[in-house]
Amino acid sequence: MHIVVVGLSHKTAPVEIREKLAIPESRMNEALTRLCSYQGVREGILLSTCNRVEVYAVVDEIEAGYGRIQEFLADAHLSLSSEQLTPHLYWHQGDRAISHLFRVASSLDSMIVGESQILGQIKDAFEVALTHKSTGIILNKVVKKAISVAKRVRTETKIAEMAVSVSYAAVELAKKIFSDLSEKTVLLVGAGEMAKLAARHFIASGVRHVRVTTRNPQHGMELADRFGGTAVPFEQFREDMASADIVLVSTGAAHYLVSEDDVQRSVKQRMNRPMFLIDISVPRNIDPAVRHVDNAFLFDIDDLKARVEQNRGGRLLEAEKAEQMVVDEVGIVRQWLQSLEVTPTIMALRTKADEIKRAEVEKTLGRLANLSESERELVETMASSIVNKLIHNTMVTLKAEVNSSDGVAFVEAARRFFSLGDPAGSTVNGSAVESHIQSREEATPKAGAKTPDR
Amino acid sequence: MAAMFFMVTMALYFAATVSFLAYLLWPSEALSKASLGMTAIGFAAHTIALVARMVGTADVSPPGFHEALSFFSWMLILVFLAVEFRHRLHVLGSFIVPLALVSLVSAAALPETAPTLSPVFRTLWVHVTLSMLGTVGFAVAFVAGLMYLIQDRLLKSKRFNVLYSKLPALDFLDHLNQQSIVMGFPLLTLGIITGALSAEFSRGSYLSWNPEQTWALVTWVFYFAVLLGRLTVGWRAKRAAYLTIIGFAGVVLTLIGVVLKGHGPVS
């Protein structure tokens, strides 16, 4: 049994290919059914976003599994052949597949490292797979672990805290001036794309009061509606500026719209409460002399860009920490997977039984000092045969079930019944047996309906 | 026992100061945890030292500068730990713990019991405690003001260094500044009133215009103006930061002056 991933991402395939392969939500169920119907594919989950299409699966044989999944991907679009896909695909198995999933979930493989969307997308994909029961013991465990690794990366490194877009850098700076953005007012002057994006980031960060002003009153009203704010007549916005804590300026004007005096007056009206001014326009619309006004903080596009550049460097450092975490966590999952293999389990069982037997025999013989040699042998033989008979059935069953779909559940059950040690912290997300029993219970009513023949 | 715990406290605060200052320069979580741990243990040791001393000597000696400064440093750390607990603001420690250390070292340099002046120790204890609590408020306001000016400077000059990322938002610091004065001012007022009362008991007059009393009144008027200015004409943000720094510098200079002149007990 092997974990594999086959897929393509923004790093390996152009958007023309990615969009052809993308699986729309409405067709997810059908796609999962199709994936699981391939022979030798035991578990599967599909991750389809605008930047990647990936299939994670548990397969019986690696090479055959790769082939099936590639076939599956090529089938997604009529105009694609399996050969055309090959140059864009990557194939990983075992540790590398798990590590790939962990890196993707932690946003280390994203176009913008540290972005948070991907985790949500993985959760959604897992949700769909769970509803569809296309995942089993192994993928459930691995995907859950991927989600927890991603959370750990987010909390223990600063990877997500660093703004790497100009519009978001403005929000990050604002948070160093205002501790609570929800009570603050944003005034949007002009309708430049970047400013609108920044306004959206501010709203997402809790800002509830938005005021909009544009030269074209109609346009201003529309924008105000879109942001749930109010429109301010363009002629008045300078007088109105005092009511805004954050002023975002981005118009096409070729001259300064806001002068030092305007800001000085506003700060005075605000009784020296700090003001944050962002000028995203080129040429600039706020007089740079505003920098000299106390309690007014002006940042222009170059300042924001410099901040972004600095953060990019910082993210790389944080990403290294995150990579180390991924390596550690893959190690934990590997141990758990190894514990699910039959041969080591049988050997562990045998060793444990022998140890118990030997200890008990020694104890008993120690008390019966005056036994003859043959009597001693008899005691030993009896102990051996009790032990062997007790574990015989378990071993036979394990060997017999190794290739059945319940194989791993039997292994883990045996490990727990005989306390064979559990190296991989299966306590983290509940044990495989528990989740297996659960999924079996859920699946029972229509178990026969979809399970492909194996 | 008090003396031993006092020394332990001083050693721990010293170590915490060093590590908190290092924390300003390097972005390390481990460093902040270590600094916090040492501060907390030091605080516990300090508490034991203070209690042991109170049990041993209460009611027989009047509070001197040693006691006052030691108590001041204890209160400072208490306030820091409270703010830290609520807001997770490690960087505050980089400013407050050194201040507490300085105050504790000054305490150590002064004799433990001051010459006896009068039997009215009880009111004197109340007076010293209240005045020192007021001073703690001004000290926190001073630290908040200092942090405000640094962050203001970093934002204005667009230097986004380690310190920038550690210092909290400007309006939080301004708020901390305001709250500290709002708490400190009434306490100082009560401290001055009880001081006048005990002076009346011991010397027969409420106010003799000696240097400490004069300076205490000047301080009171100054902070009254700061508070009033903030509430009425917008003396907040940068101006408030400057004013509270000047104010606290005045308080410290007064204390130094009084100690150097060799006045016995505080009044």
Boltz contact constraints between the chains, C-beta under 6 A:
constraints:
  - contact:
      token1: [A, 176]
      token2: [B, 169]
      max_distance: 6.0
  - contact:
      token1: [A, 177]
      token2: [B, 169]
      max_distance: 6.0
  - contact:
      token1: [A, 177]
      token2: [B, 170]
      max_distance: 6.0
  - contact:
      token1: [A, 178]
      token2: [B, 169]
      max_distance: 6.0
  - contact:
      token1: [A, 178]
      token2: [B, 171]
      max_distance: 6.0
  - contact:
      token1: [A, 179]
      token2: [B, 169]
      max_distance: 6.0
  - contact:
      token1: [A, 179]
      token2: [B, 171]
      max_distance: 6.0
  - contact:
      token1: [A, 179]
      token2: [B, 172]
      max_distance: 6.0
  - contact:
      token1: [A, 271]
      token2: [B, 234]
      max_distance: 6.0
  - contact:
      token1: [A, 272]
      token2: [B, 234]
      max_distance: 6.0
  - contact:
      token1: [A, 272]
      token2: [B, 236]
      max_distance: 6.0
  - contact:
      token1: [A, 272]
      token2: [B, 237]
      max_distance: 6.0
  - contact:
      token1: [A, 274]
      token2: [B, 170]
      max_distance: 6.0
  - contact:
      token1: [A, 274]
      token2: [B, 237]
      max_distance: 6.0
  - contact:
      token1: [A, 294]
      token2: [B, 238]
      max_distance: 6.0
  - contact:
      token1: [A, 295]
      token2: [B, 237]
      max_distance: 6.0
  - contact:
      token1: [A, 295]
      token2: [B, 238]
      max_distance: 6.0
  - contact:
      token1: [A, 297]
      token2: [B, 155]
      max_distance: 6.0
  - contact:
      token1: [A, 303]
      token2: [B, 158]
      max_distance: 6.0
  - contact:
      token1: [A, 310]
      token2: [B, 160]
      max_distance: 6.0
